[in-house]
Amino acid sequence: MPEKEIKDIAVQVIRDEKKAVEALENRIGGSFAEAVETVFSASGRVIATGIGKSANIAAKIVSTLNSTGTPAVFMHAADAIHGDLGMIRKGDVVVCLSKSGNTPEIKVLVPLIKNFGNRLIAIVGNTESYLAREADIVLDASVEHEACPNNLAPTCSTTAQLVMGDALAVALIERRNFTAEDFARFHPGGALGKQLYMRVGDLYVQNERPRVTGETPVRDVILEMTSRRLGCAVVVDGDERVAGIITDGDLRRMLKSNSDISVLTAADIMTAQPKRVAATEYAVNALHLMRSNAITQLVVADEEGKYLGVLHIHDILREGII
């Protein structure tokens, strides 16, 4: 198959799914708001269920809800009628996903859920279906056609379900006032978790603390920098407040412009008012500060400007935050 033809197929799929998603905008109304409030006020969890590809989307929605403050459990519709219905508790809200809304498993499952007295939200592709008629709340995720050339393989329909589920989850984030700090508690592992909880104070304390005064001879400044291996030395005043910083770049500029360095002191070559960061700042924000200023170190200081230590970009890279 020619490359252009392959590209054209891919572009058409993207266009079809984009159209399916855009059509959802006009269907967000009172029923969607009711669904959000129903889940928010529920004393139990969300039980998301479906069959086939809809089950896969239900599992993803469960994952998103759990990570954003809404307890949720996945229940496969086929397994539900063979014992898994036991996971449904009083106060749970059941969210059932189905393209047709008429599959045999759904027709068996829905009356059982209704008998339990649980609220049923349908994310359905056919608003005239059995599921839509029986559900307490209906979220319309219908599509004109699938991206599949045979109009069979779930593509646009599952994308629409996924987006509707994401919209529900994000609305609940806002409804719960779920913050970045809350998110971090549920994501302690990996780079994402570290971005949300790791602070400068967790990193700089492992480093040496290169320190000189304004009167320190340049020769001793160089010795301090090389022995501490951070590529810099922080200049402090008599009260241990940060007065400046000397980096490798400052040394190179000094050597270019001075033939006799024996008479120079730290104050002569330092960069005054260096970029500083608080120990309580998130490490990822410190990284952004380094990048925006094209530097590799930040001076860590307290509220009074007293010198605490140095954070190096390698400390952040080592933690895998990027």
N, C-alpha and C positions, 0 to 999 in steps of 0.2 A: 504494500500500500504506500503511495507517495507520501512524503513528509507533510506536504501542505494539506492533504486530505485528513491526516491524523490530527493536525493542529486545528483544522476546521471542526472536527468532531468534538474536540476538547472545549473549544470556545463555545460551541452550541450548548454543550452540557452546562457550562457555567452560566450562560444566558438563561437557560431554562430554569435552573435552580434559583438564580437571582430573581427571576419573575415570580417564582413561587413564594419566595420570602417576602418580596415587596407587596404581594397580595395580602399578606397577613396584617398589614398596617390598618386596613379598613375594618378588620374584624376584632380589633382590641376595643372593647367597650365595657358595658356593665357586667357581663358574665366573667370577663377577665378580672375585673376588680373584685367581684364576689369570690372568685377562686383564690385570689391573694388573701383576702380577709378570712376566708374559711380555713386555709392552711395556717395563717398567722395565729388565729384564735383557738386552733385545735389543741386539746390537752394531750394528744398522742403524736404519732409520727405520720409521715407520708409513706404510704405503701404504693410503689409504682409497679405497674404490671403491663404485660403485653405478650404477644405471640410473634414469632418470626423476627423480622428486622425491627419491628416496633419494640420488641423486648430488648433488643440491643440499645435502642435509643432510651428506653425507660431506665436501663442500668446506668447509662451516662448521666441522665437527669438526677438519679439518686446520688451519684458521686458528687455532682455539683452542689446539690442541696446540702449534703452532709458537710461539705467543706466551707459552706457559707452560713452555717448556723441553724439550718433546718434539718432535724433528724429524719432520716429516710431509710427505707429498706426496699430492696428489689424482690419481687415475687413473680416468677415465671407463671404465666396463665395456665400452661399445661400442667405444671407441677402443683399449682394451687388446688386443683380438684383431686389431687392424689395425696393430700396431707399437708401441703404448705399453707393452707388456709389458717392453720393453727398459729401463724405468726401475726395475724390481724388481732389487734386488741381494741377494747372500747376506747373511743376518742381518736383513733387513727382515721386519717383521710386517705381514701384510695384514689389514685390517679391511673386511669386505664388508657393506654395508647392503642389505637387501631386505625388502619387505613380504611377498611371496609365497614368496620363496626358490626359485622355480621358473621364472623368466623364461629365455628361450632364451640370452640373453647370459651370464647367471650360470652356466648349465649348461655353456657352452663354456669360460668363464673358470676355473672352480674346478679342473678337472683340470690345467690348465696351471700354476696356482699350486702345486698339490700336487706336480707333477713337478719344479718348481724347488726343492722342499724347504723352502719358507717356511711358517711357522706361519700359520694362518688363523683369525681370529676373526670370527664372524658375529653381527651385530646384526639379528635377523630377526623377522618377524611371524608366522611359521608354523614351529613347532618340529618339525613332521613333514615339512618340505620337503626337497628335494634339498640345498640349501645347509646346512641344519641337520645333516643326516646326514653330510655330508662335512667340515664344519668341525672344527677341533681344539677350539675353545671356542665355546660358544653363549651369547649374551646374549639373553634372551627379551624382545622389544619388541612382543609381540602386543597387539591391542586388540579389544574386543568389536565395535565398529562405528566407522565414520567419522562425523564431524560432518556431512558432506554428506548432504542429505536422500535422495539416491539410493544412499548408502553406497558411493560410487565414488571421489570426489576424495580423495586422500591429505590428511588433516587430523589426526585423532587419531594415526594411524600415524606420520606424520613428526614430530609433537610428541614422541611416545614415543621415537623414534630419537634426536632431538636431546637430550632429557633424559638418555638413557642415555649418549650421547657426552659430555655435560657432566660426568656423574658420573665417567666414566672419566678425563677430563682433570683434574678437581679431585682425585681420588684420587692421580693421578700427581704433582700439585703437592705434596701432602703427602709422598708417598713420596720425592720428590727434595729435600725441604726447600727448595723454591723460594721465595725471599723477595721482598719488595717491591722490594729493590734489584736482584734478578735481573730482575724484571718490567720495571723501568725501562730496563734495558739493551736490551730488545727493543721498547720503546715510546718512543723519544726524541722523536717528533714529536707535535704537537698539545697540547691542554690536558691530556690524561691523562698524557702523558710528562713535561710540565713539573711536574705535581703530584708526580711520583715522583723527579725528579732536581734540580729547581731549588731552590737554597738562598738564604737571606737574604743571604749574602755575595755572591751573583751580582747582587743588586739595589741594595742600599743604597749601594754605592760610587759609583753614578752621581749621587748626590744631593749637595747642599750639606751643610755640617756646622755648623748653627747652635749656637753655644756662648757661654755667659755664666758668670760666677761669681756666688756669692751676694751679693757686694757691688755688682754691676753695677746702676746706676740704672735705674729702670723705663723712662725715656725711651730709653736705649740698648738695653734689652731689646726694645722695640718696633721700633727701627731694625734690630736683628739679625734679628728674625722676618720683617719685611717684605722685607728684602734677600735672605734665603735662600729665601723662598717655599715653606716647608714647613708653615706654620701653627703653628710651635712653636719654642722655644729650649730647649736642654738646659742645666741648671745643673750645673756640675762643681765639685769641691773642689780643693784645692791639688795633689792627686796625680792629677788628671784623672779621678777616679772620679765616677760619676753620683750627684748629690745630689738632683736633682729635675727637673721639666719644667714649662715654662710654655706653655700653649696659648692659642688664641683665647678659649676659654671662661674661662680664668683671668683674662684681660684684661677681659672683660666683667664678671665678678664683682667685680673690683677697682674698675672705674669706678662700679659701682652702690653700693659700700660706702665709697668714699673720695672726699672732695671735693678733697683736695690730694694728688696723686700724686708731687709733686716730692721728697718725703722718703722715698719707698718704694724698696726695692731688690728684686732678684730673689728673695732669700730670703724676703721678706715675702709674696710672692704665688704662689710655686711650689707645685706638687703634689709632695710628697716621695715617695720610693720609687715611681717610675713603673714601669709595665709594661715589662719588658725582654726581649730575645730575643738569642740567640747567633747569630753569623754562620753557624755550621754548621747551624742549624735549617732544616728544609724550609720553603720559602716558604708552602706551603699550610697548615702548622701555625701559622705566624705570622698568616695570614688568619683562622683559627679563633679565635686569641687576641684579635685585634682585634674580631671580631664578638661574641664572648662578653662582652667588656667595653665594647662600644659606643664604641670609639675608632677613630681613623683613622691614628694614628702609633704606632710602637714604637721605643723607644730600643735601639740595638744596642750591646752591651757585651761585653767579654771575661770570662773566668772570675773575674778580680779586680775586676770592676765598672768597669773603665776604659772611658771613652766612645769608641766607634768611629764612630757615625753614626746616622742616622735612616732607618727604613723607613716609607714612606707607603703607604696602601692603593692609591693610584693606581699605584704601581710594580707591584703584583700584578695589578691590572686591566689594565694596559697589556700584560702578558705573556699575557693570556688564560687565566690559570690557573683562573678561576671557570667 
